[in-house]
Structures are given as structure tokens and as C-alpha cells.
Amino acid sequence: MISVVFTGCLDDAEEVEETLPDEVKCLLIVGEYEILDLEITPAAGMSSGDENVVKGHIKFSDSEYDADTEKCNISYNIVDADSNLHVNSDNSAYEYMAEISGTSSNMVIIDTDGSIILGDDIEEYSGSLENSGNITLSGIAVLVPCDGCFDDAKKGELVVGIDGNAPGEGLGCIDYEDENGNGLYDSGEPCNDGNSPISYTVTVDSLEAVFNKMYQEDDGGYYYTEDKWVIHDISEIVEIDGMLMFGVTGKEQADGYDCGLETWYIFPGQSTFTPGQCLLFEKPTWHAEYVPSNDGALWAPNFHGSHTMYYTFRR
């Protein structure tokens, strides 16, 4: 297959295109671009180009010609106006897709993921690739090529478009085959929980990790070992993602312990509760405003459904 790539400055792009056979005419766009909005001017505190507000950054990567549609399928990544890289649940960059057809002076871009490039209601853009390398989209934005700007713009991450299909009550799975690659267990995917012994480890805000760092000089150093684990004010027990869980009151905020509340789990195939997550180690600002005497330990949690917890806050 023959393809041609137009990037940066290009003279006589249309003349080059006309020399190609019809079946391989494919305007490919690659590299990093700054997205400038042509319709609004920068407000105080906003980053901007010479005269226009930066609406994000885009990086085009793989392109493939589709002979059936006579269009190019383009994949791209986005850093949005809030400086968040759009990612999958495993923190890999999420790939959006678009179709491009036409010539450098009269191109059509169809945003097949829906209103992503500019984050508005437009899904089809008319555009032109200028000799400068700029790409003007429907007269409302311009993509300006840049070197290294995409990575420089990333300040955070935003998980998008991959919530998965809820497996149903009691149908969660830990050891599963992720057939659609979305990083989540979906209904119908093979689940291996019953086939082999599984080791369960809490990796996000681990309560056991907090226990393991607790230190008291006059009690032999790292003292809060499994034989000393204590729970207090247990909530109702709820089922979540195939596990059983309850919440308990937090402990004194000392010796390396900073959890407002705790959760404890029984994992599938196990018969005893083990430490789950340390919750609210960063206390809400309203705590200090309304009850400044509270040291950060919160009391008597319970659940409203399996994903919402409420608790008591005392003086």
C-alpha cells in the first residue's frame, strides 16, 4: 500500500495529491497540535496563543486508508482544556477515532467518537491544511503544530468512555479475562475466580499499609500487628463487586494512623474479614470549620446502598 504524509509546511500539496492513484489518496495528519479557539478571546488568568484561547492539545498517531469508504481512519489522543490527559482505566492514553477525506484545501473530518476534538456539539468539520502546517476547522478553531507541547500540557488524568457493563449483583469477578480491553469486568467475560486460588491485595489507600507503618517508640517500634487489630462500631455488611464489606469507626490520629474511617472485606472464597481501605485520610475542609475540636477520627459509618457511606462527626 502507498501512502503519503503531509506534516508541517507543504507547498503544492494538492498537486502532489493529484499524482496519486484514486485508491491511495489519503491525507494523513500526524504529530502534536495546539488547539486554538477562533471564536473567543482569552479571559483573565487563561492561557492563550497570540490572540486566541488554547482549547486543549491533540496528538494524531496511526492512520489507515479504508478502500471501502475512501477515507482515512485516524486515531488521536487528547489533553483537554483543563490539562487532563484522557485515559483508560489502566491509565494508558485513550485513543479517539476520526475519519478524514478530501484534499488539503478541502478536507472533511468526521469525529466518530462524537464532539471530542473541540469538545462541542460539532461532529463533522470542514478544514484546510495551510502551507504553514496549521489546520483550520470549520472557521472556529485552528490546530497549530508544536513540538513537545502535548506532554508539556499534561497536568492530570481523566478516565473517559470506559465505564464497562455492570456485571449484575453478586456477579463481580477478580480474576477475569478482559476480552474487550477496558480494564473492567463485564458481564459475559470468562471469570476464573472459582478455578484457582487467588491472592487479593488492596492497592488503593490500603488500610493494612497504614497498620504496617504505625510506630510507637515505647511499644517496641512497629507495633500494630495482626494480633492487635481491633474494630469498633461496625456498620451493616454489604455486598459489592462479589465481596462482603463493612465500615468501622476510625482510631486515634496518632503513631502514623490518619484514617477517618476504615473498611474491611471478605474476599470470594475466604471466611474472615481482612483490612480494606483507609478512608478520609484527607479530611473535608468543613470539618475544621464546624467542629475544629475533632481530631479527625469519624464514628459509626453505615451505607446507603453499596457505594455510598455516611458517618457520624462528633465534637
C-alpha positions as CSV (number, residue, x, y, z in Angstrom):
1,M,0.0,0.0,0.0
2,I,1.2,3.5,-0.8
3,S,0.5,6.4,1.5
4,V,1.6,10.0,1.7
5,V,2.1,12.0,4.9
6,F,1.6,15.8,4.9
7,T,3.0,17.5,8.0
8,G,4.5,20.9,8.8
9,C,4.9,23.3,5.8
10,L,4.0,21.8,2.4
11,D,4.0,23.6,-0.9
12,D,1.8,22.4,-3.7
13,A,0.1,19.7,-1.6
14,E,-2.8,19.4,-3.9
15,E,-0.6,18.9,-6.9
16,V,1.1,16.0,-5.1
17,E,-2.2,14.5,-4.2
18,E,-3.4,14.6,-7.8
19,T,-0.5,12.4,-8.9
20,L,-1.7,9.6,-6.7
21,P,-4.0,6.8,-7.9
22,D,-7.6,7.2,-6.6
23,E,-7.3,4.2,-4.3
24,V,-4.4,5.6,-2.3
25,K,-5.4,9.3,-2.0
26,C,-5.3,9.7,1.7
27,L,-4.4,12.9,3.5
28,L,-2.6,11.8,6.7
29,I,-2.1,14.1,9.6
30,V,0.4,13.2,12.3
31,G,2.1,14.8,15.3
32,E,1.2,17.2,18.0
33,Y,-1.1,20.3,17.7
34,E,-2.3,23.1,20.0
35,I,-6.0,23.7,19.6
36,L,-6.8,27.4,19.4
37,D,-10.4,28.7,19.6
38,L,-11.0,31.3,16.9
39,E,-14.4,32.4,18.4
40,I,-13.4,33.6,21.9
41,T,-10.7,35.8,23.3
42,P,-8.7,35.0,26.5
43,A,-10.2,35.9,29.8
44,A,-8.1,36.9,32.8
45,G,-6.0,34.0,34.1
46,M,-6.5,31.8,31.0
47,S,-3.6,30.6,28.9
48,S,-3.7,31.8,25.3
49,G,-1.9,31.9,22.0
50,D,-1.3,35.2,20.3
51,E,-4.9,36.2,20.3
52,N,-6.9,33.0,20.9
53,V,-7.7,30.8,23.8
54,V,-6.0,27.4,24.0
55,K,-8.8,24.8,24.0
56,G,-6.5,21.8,24.5
57,H,-3.9,19.7,22.8
58,I,-4.2,16.8,20.3
59,K,-1.8,14.2,19.1
60,F,-2.5,12.3,15.9
61,S,-0.9,8.9,15.6
62,D,-1.9,5.9,13.4
63,S,-3.8,6.4,10.2
64,E,-5.2,3.7,7.9
65,Y,-6.8,4.1,4.5
66,D,-10.2,2.3,4.1
67,A,-10.8,1.5,0.5
68,D,-14.5,0.8,1.0
69,T,-15.2,4.3,2.4
70,E,-12.3,6.0,0.6
71,K,-11.5,7.7,3.8
72,C,-8.7,7.6,6.3
73,N,-9.3,6.3,9.8
74,I,-7.2,8.4,12.3
75,S,-6.5,7.7,15.9
76,Y,-5.7,10.6,18.3
77,N,-5.1,11.4,22.0
78,I,-6.5,14.4,23.8
79,V,-5.2,16.7,26.6
80,D,-8.3,18.8,27.3
81,A,-8.7,22.5,28.3
82,D,-8.3,21.5,32.0
83,S,-4.9,19.9,31.2
84,N,-6.2,16.4,31.7
85,L,-4.9,13.6,29.5
86,H,-7.9,11.4,28.6
87,V,-7.0,7.8,29.7
88,N,-8.3,4.3,30.1
89,S,-9.0,2.8,33.5
90,D,-5.4,1.4,33.4
91,N,-4.0,4.9,32.9
92,S,-3.0,4.2,29.3
93,A,-3.9,7.1,26.9
94,Y,-7.4,6.7,25.5
95,E,-7.5,6.6,21.6
96,Y,-10.2,8.5,19.9
97,M,-11.1,7.9,16.3
98,A,-12.0,10.1,13.3
99,E,-12.4,9.8,9.6
100,I,-10.7,12.2,7.1
101,S,-11.3,12.6,3.4
102,G,-10.8,15.2,0.7
103,T,-7.8,17.3,-0.2
104,S,-5.5,19.6,1.8
105,S,-7.6,22.7,0.9
106,N,-11.0,21.0,1.2
107,M,-10.9,18.2,3.8
108,V,-13.7,16.7,5.8
109,I,-13.1,15.4,9.3
110,I,-15.8,13.3,10.9
111,D,-15.3,12.9,14.6
112,T,-16.6,9.3,15.0
113,D,-16.3,9.4,18.9
114,G,-18.6,12.5,18.8
115,S,-17.7,16.1,19.5
116,I,-14.3,15.4,21.0
117,I,-11.8,17.5,19.1
118,L,-13.3,20.8,20.1
119,G,-15.4,19.5,23.0
120,D,-18.6,21.0,21.5
121,D,-21.6,19.7,19.5
122,I,-19.9,19.5,16.2
123,E,-19.1,16.0,14.9
124,E,-18.2,16.9,11.3
125,Y,-15.7,19.6,10.4
126,S,-14.6,21.1,7.1
127,G,-11.0,22.0,7.1
128,S,-7.9,23.0,5.3
129,L,-4.2,22.3,5.7
130,E,-2.3,25.5,5.2
131,N,1.3,25.8,3.9
132,S,2.3,26.8,7.5
133,G,1.2,23.4,8.7
134,N,-1.9,24.9,10.5
135,I,-5.2,23.1,10.1
136,T,-8.3,25.3,10.2
137,L,-11.5,23.6,11.3
138,S,-14.9,25.0,10.2
139,G,-13.6,28.5,10.8
140,I,-13.9,28.1,14.5
141,A,-10.6,26.6,15.6
142,V,-7.1,26.1,14.3
143,L,-4.7,23.3,15.1
144,V,-1.2,24.7,15.3
145,P,1.7,22.1,15.0
146,C,4.1,22.1,18.0
147,D,6.9,20.0,19.3
148,G,6.6,18.5,22.8
149,C,3.6,20.7,23.7
150,F,1.3,17.6,24.2
151,D,3.3,16.1,27.0
152,D,4.1,19.6,28.5
153,A,0.4,20.3,28.7
154,K,-0.5,17.2,30.8
155,K,-1.1,18.1,34.4
156,G,-3.6,15.3,35.4
157,E,-5.7,12.5,34.0
158,L,-9.4,11.9,33.2
159,V,-10.8,8.5,32.7
160,V,-13.3,8.6,29.8
161,G,-15.7,6.4,27.9
162,I,-14.9,3.0,29.5
163,D,-17.3,2.5,32.4
164,G,-18.0,-1.0,31.2
165,N,-21.2,-3.1,31.5
166,A,-22.3,-3.7,35.1
167,P,-22.0,-7.4,35.7
168,G,-25.0,-7.5,38.0
169,E,-25.5,-8.1,41.7
170,G,-23.2,-10.8,43.1
171,L,-21.5,-11.3,39.7
172,G,-18.3,-9.4,40.3
173,C,-15.0,-11.1,39.4
174,I,-11.4,-10.6,40.4
175,D,-9.5,-13.0,38.1
176,Y,-11.2,-12.5,34.7
177,E,-10.3,-12.4,31.0
178,D,-10.6,-8.8,29.9
179,E,-11.9,-9.6,26.4
180,N,-12.8,-6.0,25.4
181,G,-9.6,-4.5,26.9
182,N,-11.5,-1.9,29.0
183,G,-9.8,-2.8,32.3
184,L,-13.1,-3.8,33.9
185,Y,-15.0,-7.0,34.4
186,D,-18.1,-7.0,32.1
187,S,-21.0,-9.4,32.0
188,G,-20.2,-12.4,29.8
189,E,-16.4,-12.3,30.2
190,P,-14.8,-15.5,31.5
191,C,-14.3,-15.4,35.2
192,N,-11.7,-17.7,36.8
193,D,-12.4,-16.9,40.5
194,G,-13.6,-20.5,41.1
195,N,-10.9,-22.2,39.2
196,S,-7.7,-21.4,41.1
197,P,-6.6,-19.9,44.4
198,I,-6.3,-16.1,44.2
199,S,-4.4,-13.7,46.2
200,Y,-6.3,-10.5,47.0
201,T,-4.4,-7.3,47.7
202,V,-5.9,-3.8,48.3
203,T,-3.6,-1.4,46.4
204,V,-5.5,1.8,46.7
205,D,-5.5,3.5,50.1
206,S,-4.6,0.2,51.8
207,L,-5.6,0.1,55.5
208,E,-3.1,-2.7,56.1
209,A,-0.3,-0.5,54.7
210,V,-1.3,2.1,57.3
211,F,-1.2,-0.5,60.1
212,N,2.2,-1.6,58.9
213,K,3.7,1.9,59.3
214,M,2.3,2.6,62.7
215,Y,5.2,3.3,65.1
216,Q,5.5,3.8,68.8
217,E,8.9,4.0,70.4
218,D,7.8,2.8,73.9
219,D,5.9,-0.2,72.5
220,G,8.7,-1.8,70.5
221,G,8.5,0.2,67.3
222,Y,6.2,-1.0,64.6
223,Y,3.6,-2.4,66.9
224,Y,0.1,-2.7,65.3
225,T,0.5,-6.3,64.1
226,E,-2.4,-8.6,63.1
227,D,-2.8,-10.0,66.6
228,K,-3.7,-6.4,67.8
229,W,-6.2,-5.5,65.1
230,V,-9.4,-4.0,66.6
231,I,-12.6,-2.9,65.0
232,H,-15.3,-0.7,66.6
233,D,-18.8,0.4,65.6
234,I,-19.3,-2.0,62.8
235,S,-21.8,-1.0,60.1
236,E,-24.2,-3.3,58.3
237,I,-22.4,-5.7,56.0
238,V,-23.0,-5.0,52.3
239,E,-22.1,-6.9,49.1
240,I,-20.0,-5.1,46.5
241,D,-18.3,-6.5,43.4
242,G,-18.5,-10.1,44.7
243,M,-17.1,-9.2,48.1
244,L,-18.6,-8.6,51.5
245,M,-17.7,-5.3,53.2
246,F,-18.4,-3.3,56.3
247,G,-17.2,0.1,57.7
248,V,-15.9,0.9,61.1
249,T,-15.0,3.9,63.3
250,G,-11.6,5.4,62.8
251,K,-8.9,5.3,65.5
252,E,-6.9,7.9,67.3
253,Q,-5.0,10.1,64.8
254,A,-1.5,9.1,66.2
255,D,1.6,7.0,65.6
256,G,1.2,7.2,61.8
257,Y,-2.6,6.4,61.7
258,D,-4.6,9.0,59.8
259,C,-7.7,7.2,58.6
260,G,-11.1,8.9,59.3
261,L,-12.9,5.6,58.7
262,E,-12.0,2.0,57.8
263,T,-13.5,-0.6,55.5
264,W,-12.9,-4.4,56.0
265,Y,-13.5,-7.1,53.4
266,I,-14.3,-10.8,53.0
267,F,-13.0,-11.7,49.5
268,P,-14.5,-14.6,47.4
269,G,-13.5,-18.0,48.8
270,Q,-12.3,-16.6,52.1
271,S,-14.0,-16.8,55.5
272,T,-12.5,-14.0,57.6
273,F,-12.5,-10.2,57.2
274,T,-9.3,-8.5,56.3
275,P,-8.3,-4.8,56.3
276,G,-9.7,-3.0,53.3
277,Q,-9.2,0.8,52.8
278,C,-8.2,3.8,54.8
279,L,-10.9,6.4,54.1
280,L,-10.8,10.2,54.5
281,F,-7.1,10.4,55.5
282,E,-7.5,13.9,54.0
283,K,-10.3,15.4,56.0
284,P,-13.0,17.6,54.3
285,T,-12.4,21.3,54.9
286,W,-15.8,21.8,56.5
287,H,-14.7,19.5,59.4
288,A,-12.4,22.2,60.8
289,E,-14.9,24.9,60.1
290,Y,-17.8,23.4,62.0
291,V,-16.1,21.2,64.6
292,P,-12.5,22.3,65.0
293,S,-12.1,20.2,68.2
294,N,-12.5,16.9,66.3
295,D,-9.1,15.2,65.8
296,G,-10.1,13.5,62.5
297,A,-11.5,10.2,63.7
298,L,-15.0,9.7,62.5
299,W,-17.6,7.5,64.0
300,A,-20.2,4.8,63.3
301,P,-20.4,4.6,59.5
302,N,-23.2,2.9,57.6
303,F,-24.3,2.5,54.0
304,H,-26.9,3.9,51.8
305,G,-26.7,1.2,49.1
306,S,-23.3,-0.4,48.5
307,H,-21.4,2.6,47.1
308,T,-22.5,5.4,49.5
309,M,-21.3,5.7,53.0
310,Y,-22.4,8.1,55.7
311,Y,-20.9,8.7,59.2
312,T,-21.1,10.5,62.5
313,F,-19.0,13.5,63.1
314,R,-18.6,14.4,66.8
315,R,-17.0,17.1,68.9
